[in-house]
Amino acid sequence: MNGLRSKQPWVKRALLYDKLEGGQVKCQTCERLCVIQPGKTGFCGTRQNLGGELYTIQYGLSSGISVNPIEKKPFYHFWPGSLSMTIGSWSCNYTCPWCQNWHISKFPPDPAKSEFIPPERFVRLVKEYACQSTSISFNEPTLSLEWSIEVFKLAKNEGYSNTFVTNGYMTLEALRMLSEAGLDAINIDVKGDAEAVRRYCSADVERVWRNVREAKRLGMHVEIVNLIIPGVNDDESQLLGLIRRHLQYAGEETPLHFTRYYPAFKFEAPPTPIKTLELAVELAKGEGVKFAYVGNVPGHKFENTYCPGCGRMLIERFGLKLIRAEVKDGICPYCGYKIPIVGEVRRSLF
């Protein structure tokens, strides 16, 4: 049976693992570092020990694919207004009870419910739909490490950018392999302070902040998200703590997004009050963050990009749509302030 399974195109030898005694293997893809018995899968259910070797069992299995505005990720400072060919797979290495994409993140890979998409085909779709970039998203992309690396190499050769929308809980080796393969931009959802991440996500947020710093060191474009959830991570002291960690690990010019939560999956807390999101942005600005945003509130003034030098609005947005932009070559036309934006601003098609 193991031999038959390993011949399926979605079953591929994993890149990062150690062999242990008794046929066990230790997965080195994410920071759960699962020790997996023969025939079993790890925490996420996407990697299986087959005969003392670790395999991904969802290589190229797609749970969904679509063309998205880059602002949906959200990336506000990376090719603004452009399109990104976006794909997801299955499962997650977190336990968030509020997941918006629970219908794919809470289930292991199932070939019968998936479409197998080889890397070459995915990159062809980037070109066919006039996208600027690839994006591995929807569920936790680290679980598609092997497939992502092949996609990124092919996409770079064709002149496209590569992006990742992640919880940031991969190992340092996995992050460096993604960078070497051509990952250009990473959006990391931090999800709160140490206690909130431990209690609700069953993870260590210190590993996430470590990866934020490493992604910056590797030269990636980084943007940070914090989904603010009432009763979980919305206390002013929690917000200040996160903002100060952001400044320490990501820096004052790295965009910081405070996103509105809506009830989903097993969580029934009310939607985040807009005043809480506004407080978070004001706190961030007061601490020295140059670019703080509100997300999931279409038309809010804090969706827009303002010049830290003169205060003028330089990029106006409405939800996922880029309305207008007055910045060119990353320069404010009013005061000359250098705005940290990667790529040219594109006219939004959404």
C-alpha positions in Angstrom: 0.0 0.0 0.0 2.8 2.4 0.9 4.4 1.8 -2.5 1.2 2.4 -4.3 0.6 5.7 -2.4 4.1 6.9 -3.1 3.5 6.7 -6.8 0.6 9.2 -6.7 1.7 12.6 -8.0 0.6 14.3 -4.8 2.8 12.1 -2.7 6.4 13.4 -2.6 9.4 12.9 -0.4 9.5 15.7 2.2 12.4 18.0 2.2 12.9 18.5 5.9 13.0 15.7 8.4 15.3 13.5 10.5 15.2 9.8 10.8 14.9 8.4 14.3 15.2 5.0 15.9 12.4 2.4 15.3 11.4 3.8 12.0 10.2 7.1 13.4 10.8 10.4 11.7 10.9 14.0 13.0 9.4 16.6 10.7 11.4 19.8 10.5 9.0 21.7 8.3 7.2 23.7 11.1 7.9 24.4 14.7 5.6 21.6 15.9 8.6 19.3 15.1 6.3 16.3 15.1 7.8 12.9 15.8 5.8 10.6 13.6 5.4 6.8 13.9 5.5 4.5 10.8 2.3 4.8 8.8 1.1 7.8 10.8 0.8 11.5 10.0 1.8 14.5 12.1 -0.3 17.2 13.7 -1.4 18.7 10.4 -2.2 15.5 8.7 -0.3 16.5 5.5 2.9 14.5 6.1 3.1 10.8 6.6 5.8 8.4 7.6 5.9 5.8 4.9 8.5 3.1 5.5 10.7 5.3 7.7 10.7 8.2 5.3 8.6 11.3 5.5 6.3 12.3 2.6 4.0 15.2 1.9 0.7 13.7 0.8 -0.8 16.9 -0.6 1.8 18.0 -3.2 -0.1 20.1 -5.7 -3.6 19.3 -4.2 -5.6 22.4 -4.5 -8.6 23.2 -2.3 -9.2 26.4 -4.3 -7.6 28.8 -6.8 -8.5 32.3 -7.8 -7.2 35.6 -9.0 -7.0 38.1 -6.1 -6.1 41.8 -5.7 -2.8 41.9 -3.9 -4.6 44.1 -1.3 -6.6 41.0 -0.2 -3.5 39.3 1.3 -3.2 42.1 2.6 -0.1 43.6 0.9 -0.4 47.4 0.8 3.2 48.1 -0.1 4.0 45.4 -2.6 3.0 46.0 -6.2 -0.1 48.0 -5.1 -3.1 47.5 -7.4 -1.7 44.3 -9.0 -3.2 40.8 -9.3 -2.0 37.7 -7.7 -2.7 34.1 -8.7 -3.7 32.5 -5.4 -4.0 28.9 -4.4 -4.7 27.0 -1.2 -4.4 23.4 -0.1 -5.6 21.7 3.1 -5.2 21.7 6.9 -3.2 23.9 9.3 -0.6 23.7 12.0 -2.6 26.0 14.3 -5.8 25.4 16.3 -7.5 28.8 16.0 -11.2 28.4 16.8 -12.2 31.5 14.8 -10.8 30.4 11.4 -12.6 32.0 8.5 -11.4 29.2 6.1 -12.2 26.3 8.5 -13.8 24.3 5.7 -10.3 23.7 4.3 -7.9 24.4 7.3 -9.6 22.0 9.6 -9.5 19.0 7.2 -6.7 16.8 6.0 -5.9 16.5 2.3 -8.4 14.5 0.3 -7.5 13.8 -3.4 -11.2 13.2 -4.1 -12.1 16.8 -3.1 -9.0 18.4 -4.7 -7.6 19.3 -8.1 -4.1 18.3 -8.8 -2.2 21.3 -10.1 1.5 20.8 -11.1 3.8 23.8 -10.6 4.2 24.3 -14.3 0.4 24.6 -14.8 0.1 27.0 -11.9 2.8 29.3 -13.4 1.1 29.2 -16.8 -2.1 30.4 -15.1 -0.2 33.4 -13.7 0.6 34.5 -17.2 -2.8 33.6 -18.7 -4.6 35.8 -16.2 -2.1 38.7 -16.3 -1.0 38.4 -12.7 2.1 40.0 -11.3 2.7 37.4 -8.6 1.9 34.0 -7.1 0.4 33.7 -3.7 0.2 30.6 -1.5 -2.7 31.4 0.9 -6.2 30.4 2.1 -4.8 27.8 4.5 -1.3 27.6 6.1 1.1 27.6 3.1 4.0 26.1 5.0 2.3 22.8 4.7 2.8 23.0 0.9 6.6 23.7 1.3 7.8 21.4 -1.4 5.3 22.4 -4.0 5.8 26.1 -3.2 9.5 25.9 -3.7 9.1 24.5 -7.2 6.5 27.1 -8.1 8.7 29.9 -6.8 11.7 28.8 -8.9 9.6 28.5 -12.1 7.8 31.8 -11.4 11.1 33.7 -10.9 12.4 32.4 -14.1 9.3 33.8 -15.9 9.8 37.2 -14.2 7.0 36.9 -11.6 7.0 37.7 -7.9 6.2 35.2 -5.2 4.2 35.8 -2.0 3.2 33.8 1.1 0.4 34.5 3.6 1.2 32.6 6.7 1.1 32.3 10.5 4.9 32.3 10.4 5.3 29.1 12.3 7.8 27.4 9.9 11.3 26.4 11.0 14.2 28.7 10.1 15.5 26.1 7.6 12.1 26.1 5.8 12.0 29.9 5.7 15.5 30.1 4.3 14.7 27.5 1.7 11.6 29.5 0.6 13.8 32.6 0.3 16.4 30.8 -1.8 13.7 29.5 -4.1 12.5 33.0 -4.8 10.0 34.1 -2.1 9.7 37.9 -2.4 7.1 38.9 0.1 5.6 37.4 3.2 2.5 38.4 5.2 2.6 37.1 8.8 -0.5 37.0 11.0 0.9 37.2 14.5 -2.5 36.7 16.2 -1.7 38.3 19.6 0.5 38.1 22.6 2.2 35.0 24.0 -0.8 33.9 26.1 -3.4 34.3 23.4 -1.3 32.4 20.8 -0.5 29.7 23.3 -4.1 29.3 24.5 -6.0 29.6 21.2 -3.4 28.5 18.6 -1.3 26.1 20.7 1.9 27.8 19.5 4.8 29.8 20.7 4.6 33.4 19.4 8.4 33.8 20.0 9.1 31.6 17.1 6.9 33.8 14.9 8.6 37.0 15.9 12.0 35.2 15.3 10.8 34.5 11.7 9.7 38.0 11.2 13.2 39.2 12.0 14.7 36.5 9.8 12.5 37.3 6.9 13.6 40.9 7.1 17.2 39.8 7.3 16.8 37.7 4.2 15.6 40.7 2.3 11.9 39.8 1.9 9.2 42.4 1.9 7.3 41.9 5.1 3.9 43.0 6.3 2.3 42.1 9.6 -1.3 41.4 10.4 -3.1 41.2 13.8 -6.7 40.0 13.7 -8.2 41.8 16.7 -10.7 39.5 18.5 -12.8 40.8 21.4 -11.8 39.1 24.7 -8.8 37.4 23.1 -6.2 40.1 22.1 -8.0 43.5 22.2 -6.9 44.8 25.6 -4.9 48.0 25.3 -1.9 46.5 27.1 -1.9 43.6 24.7 -2.1 45.9 21.7 0.8 48.0 23.0 2.8 44.9 23.6 2.3 43.7 20.1 3.1 47.1 18.6 6.4 47.3 20.5 7.4 43.8 19.4 6.6 44.9 15.9 8.9 47.8 16.2 11.6 45.6 17.7 11.4 42.7 15.2 10.0 44.3 12.0 10.8 48.0 12.3 8.9 51.3 12.1 8.4 51.3 8.3 7.0 47.7 8.1 3.3 47.9 7.5 1.1 46.8 10.4 -2.5 45.8 9.7 -5.2 45.6 12.4 -8.0 43.5 10.9 -11.6 43.3 12.0 -12.8 39.9 13.2 -16.2 38.4 12.4 -17.7 35.3 14.1 -16.7 32.0 12.4 -16.2 28.3 13.0 -16.4 27.7 16.8 -16.1 31.4 18.0 -19.1 33.5 18.6 -17.7 36.7 20.0 -19.2 39.8 18.4 -17.4 41.5 15.5 -14.5 43.8 16.5 -15.7 47.3 17.3 -14.3 49.8 14.9 -13.3 52.0 17.7 -10.9 49.2 18.9 -9.3 49.0 15.5 -8.9 52.8 15.5 -7.4 52.7 18.9 -4.9 50.1 17.8 -3.8 52.3 14.8 -3.5 55.4 17.0 -1.5 53.5 19.5 0.8 52.2 16.7 1.3 55.7 15.4 2.0 57.0 18.8 4.7 54.4 19.3 6.4 55.3 16.0 4.9 52.8 13.5 4.9 54.7 10.2 2.3 52.7 8.3 -0.6 51.3 10.4 -3.8 50.1 8.7 -7.4 49.0 9.5 -8.6 45.9 7.6 -12.0 44.4 6.8 -13.7 47.8 7.2 -14.2 49.0 3.5 -14.1 52.8 3.1 -12.3 53.5 6.5 -9.8 56.3 6.4 -7.2 54.0 7.8 -7.3 51.8 4.7 -5.3 54.6 3.0 -1.6 55.2 2.9 -0.5 58.6 4.3 2.9 60.2 4.0 4.7 60.2 7.3 6.5 63.4 6.3 3.6 65.7 5.3 0.5 63.7 6.2 -1.0 63.8 2.7 -3.0 60.8 1.4 -0.9 59.1 -1.2 -2.8 55.9 -1.9 -6.6 55.7 -1.5 -8.3 52.3 -1.2 -11.9 51.1 -0.8 -11.8 47.5 0.4 -9.8 45.5 -2.1 -9.9 48.3 -4.7 -7.1 50.8 -5.2 -8.9 54.0 -6.1 -6.0 56.4 -6.8 -2.3 56.8 -6.1 -0.1 59.9 -6.1 3.2 58.2 -5.2 5.6 57.5 -8.0 8.9 55.6 -7.7 8.2 55.4 -4.0 8.4 59.2 -3.5 5.8 61.5 -2.0 5.3 64.3 -4.6 4.5 66.9 -1.9 7.5 66.6 0.4 9.9 64.0 -1.1 9.5 61.4 1.7 10.7 58.0 0.6 7.7 55.6 0.9 8.8 51.9 1.3 6.9 50.4 -1.6 8.1 47.4 -3.8 7.2 47.6 -7.4 5.1 50.1 -9.4 1.6 51.0 -8.5 -0.9 49.3 -10.8 -4.4 50.5 -11.6 -6.7 48.2 -9.7 -8.9 45.9 -11.8 -11.3 45.1 -8.9 
